[in-house]
Amino acid sequence: MLPPAGRLLRPWRSVSLVAVTTAQLAPAILIPLVAWRVYVRARRNIGRQPFRRGRLLARVVVYSVLATLIAVFAARHLPSLEAELSGLAGGALLAVAGLRLTRWEMTPEGNFYTPNAFLGIGLTLLFVGRIVYRFTALFAVPSAAGPGAPQLFQNPLTLAIFGVTVGYYIAYTAGVLARGRRVA
């Protein structure tokens, strides 16, 4: 049996639109973005990296702005803000260890550094694991996340792990920049 003639000419009339909320749209945008950044970050944690002052400076600025924005949103929930700031301090301490484990090469092609792969990948996996857990807890089981449940970046443990990761990358990249200026 054929559909009515009007539906053949206007097939969009038979499609019902579903309202998309921000709670549904946020994961659809954030998950691919986080996956892409994890891939890029993992590639930078393995193998020799060229010393490029502009890129390193841009990384410090981007991570600093990101940490500041998350801290502004977390300021409404004091334990979350304290957790992020503690994580940033812990990440900076790890960066000192990471800088000591970094290998430096000065060649005719340019200056290169090789970060400690275990430290960088371990931090990245810790952060990604926590984000996956939070997405699962908030979006896969909506009944568990009632109206009083903390938002994605209002959880102190999540922000502590975020702080450690971002604090490490800010301090490590700043250390690479400082070392590169002395050598260059």
C-alpha positions as CSV (number, residue, x, y, z in Angstrom):
1,M,0.0,0.0,0.0
2,L,1.4,3.4,-1.0
3,P,1.5,6.3,1.5
4,P,-0.7,9.4,0.8
5,A,0.5,11.5,-2.1
6,G,1.4,14.4,0.2
7,R,3.9,12.3,2.1
8,L,5.8,11.4,-1.0
9,L,6.3,15.1,-1.9
10,R,7.1,16.1,1.7
11,P,8.9,13.2,3.5
12,W,10.0,15.5,6.4
13,R,6.3,15.7,7.6
14,S,6.4,12.1,8.7
15,V,9.6,12.6,10.7
16,S,9.0,13.6,14.3
17,L,11.6,15.8,15.8
18,V,13.1,14.9,19.2
19,A,14.0,17.7,21.6
20,V,17.6,17.5,22.6
21,T,18.5,18.8,26.0
22,T,21.9,20.1,27.1
23,A,22.4,17.1,29.2
24,Q,22.2,15.0,26.0
25,L,24.1,17.4,23.8
26,A,27.0,17.8,26.2
27,P,28.3,14.2,25.9
28,A,27.7,14.2,22.2
29,I,30.1,17.2,21.9
30,L,32.5,16.4,24.8
31,I,33.2,12.7,24.1
32,P,34.6,13.1,20.6
33,L,36.6,16.2,21.7
34,V,38.1,14.4,24.7
35,A,38.8,11.3,22.6
36,W,40.7,13.4,20.0
37,R,42.7,15.3,22.7
38,V,43.6,12.0,24.4
39,Y,44.9,10.6,21.1
40,V,46.9,13.7,20.5
41,R,48.2,13.7,24.1
42,A,49.2,10.0,23.9
43,R,51.1,10.7,20.7
44,R,53.0,13.4,22.4
45,N,53.8,11.2,25.4
46,I,55.6,8.6,23.3
47,G,58.8,9.2,21.5
48,R,61.0,12.2,20.6
49,Q,59.4,15.6,20.4
50,P,60.8,18.6,18.6
51,F,61.3,21.7,20.8
52,R,58.9,24.3,19.3
53,R,58.7,27.3,21.6
54,G,55.4,28.7,20.1
55,R,53.5,25.4,20.5
56,L,54.8,24.9,24.0
57,L,53.8,28.4,25.0
58,A,50.4,27.9,23.4
59,R,49.9,24.7,25.4
60,V,50.7,26.5,28.7
61,V,48.2,29.2,27.9
62,V,45.4,26.9,26.8
63,Y,45.8,24.6,29.8
64,S,46.0,27.6,32.2
65,V,42.8,29.1,30.7
66,L,41.1,25.7,30.9
67,A,42.1,25.2,34.6
68,T,40.9,28.8,35.4
69,L,37.5,28.3,33.7
70,I,36.9,25.0,35.5
71,A,37.9,26.6,38.8
72,V,35.4,29.5,38.2
73,F,32.6,26.9,37.6
74,A,33.8,24.9,40.6
75,A,33.9,27.9,42.9
76,R,30.2,27.4,43.7
77,H,31.1,24.1,45.4
78,L,34.0,24.8,47.7
79,P,35.2,21.2,48.1
80,S,35.5,20.9,44.4
81,L,37.5,24.0,44.1
82,E,39.8,22.8,46.9
83,A,40.2,19.5,45.2
84,E,41.1,21.1,41.9
85,L,43.7,23.4,43.5
86,S,45.2,20.5,45.4
87,G,45.4,18.5,42.2
88,L,47.1,21.4,40.4
89,A,49.8,21.5,43.2
90,G,50.2,17.7,43.1
91,G,50.5,17.8,39.3
92,A,53.2,20.4,39.5
93,L,55.2,18.1,41.9
94,L,54.8,15.2,39.4
95,A,56.0,17.5,36.6
96,V,59.3,18.1,38.5
97,A,59.8,14.3,38.5
98,G,58.8,14.2,34.8
99,L,61.3,16.9,33.9
100,R,64.1,14.9,35.7
101,L,63.1,11.8,33.7
102,T,63.0,13.7,30.3
103,R,65.8,13.0,27.9
104,W,67.2,15.9,25.9
105,E,68.9,15.8,22.5
106,M,70.7,18.7,20.7
107,T,71.2,17.7,17.1
108,P,72.0,19.5,13.8
109,E,68.3,19.1,12.9
110,G,67.3,21.0,16.1
111,N,66.6,20.4,19.8
112,F,64.4,17.5,20.9
113,Y,63.1,16.1,24.1
114,T,61.6,12.7,25.0
115,P,59.1,12.8,27.9
116,N,58.8,9.8,30.2
117,A,56.1,7.8,28.5
118,F,54.9,5.9,31.6
119,L,54.2,9.1,33.6
120,G,52.4,10.9,30.8
121,I,50.3,8.0,29.7
122,G,49.5,7.0,33.3
123,L,48.1,10.5,34.0
124,T,46.1,10.5,30.8
125,L,44.6,7.1,31.5
126,L,43.7,8.1,35.0
127,F,41.9,11.2,33.8
128,V,40.1,9.5,31.0
129,G,39.1,6.6,33.2
130,R,37.6,9.1,35.7
131,I,35.7,11.0,32.9
132,V,34.3,7.7,31.5
133,Y,33.2,6.7,35.0
134,R,31.5,10.1,35.5
135,F,29.7,10.0,32.1
136,T,28.5,6.5,32.9
137,A,27.2,7.5,36.3
138,L,25.5,10.7,35.1
139,F,24.1,9.7,31.7
140,A,23.7,6.0,31.6
141,V,21.7,5.8,34.7
142,P,19.6,9.0,34.8
143,S,17.6,7.9,37.9
144,A,20.8,7.7,40.0
145,A,21.6,11.3,39.1
146,G,18.7,13.0,40.7
147,P,18.2,16.8,41.0
148,G,20.6,17.0,43.9
149,A,23.4,15.1,42.2
150,P,26.6,17.0,41.5
151,Q,27.2,18.1,37.9
152,L,30.0,16.6,35.8
153,F,32.7,19.0,37.0
154,Q,31.3,19.5,40.5
155,N,32.6,16.2,41.8
156,P,35.7,16.7,44.0
157,L,37.5,13.5,43.0
158,T,36.9,14.3,39.3
159,L,38.3,17.8,39.8
160,A,41.3,16.5,41.8
161,I,42.2,14.1,39.0
162,F,41.6,16.9,36.4
163,G,43.9,19.2,38.5
164,V,46.7,16.6,38.7
165,T,46.6,16.1,35.0
166,V,46.4,19.8,34.0
167,G,48.8,20.9,36.7
168,Y,51.3,18.3,35.4
169,Y,51.0,19.5,31.8
170,I,51.2,23.2,32.7
171,A,54.3,22.7,34.9
172,Y,55.9,20.2,32.6
173,T,55.5,22.3,29.5
174,A,56.7,25.4,31.4
175,G,59.8,23.4,32.5
176,V,60.5,22.3,29.0
177,L,60.3,25.9,27.8
178,A,62.7,27.0,30.6
179,R,65.1,24.2,29.8
180,G,64.9,25.0,26.0
181,R,65.7,28.6,26.6
182,R,68.9,27.7,28.5
183,V,70.0,25.3,25.8
184,A,69.1,27.4,22.8
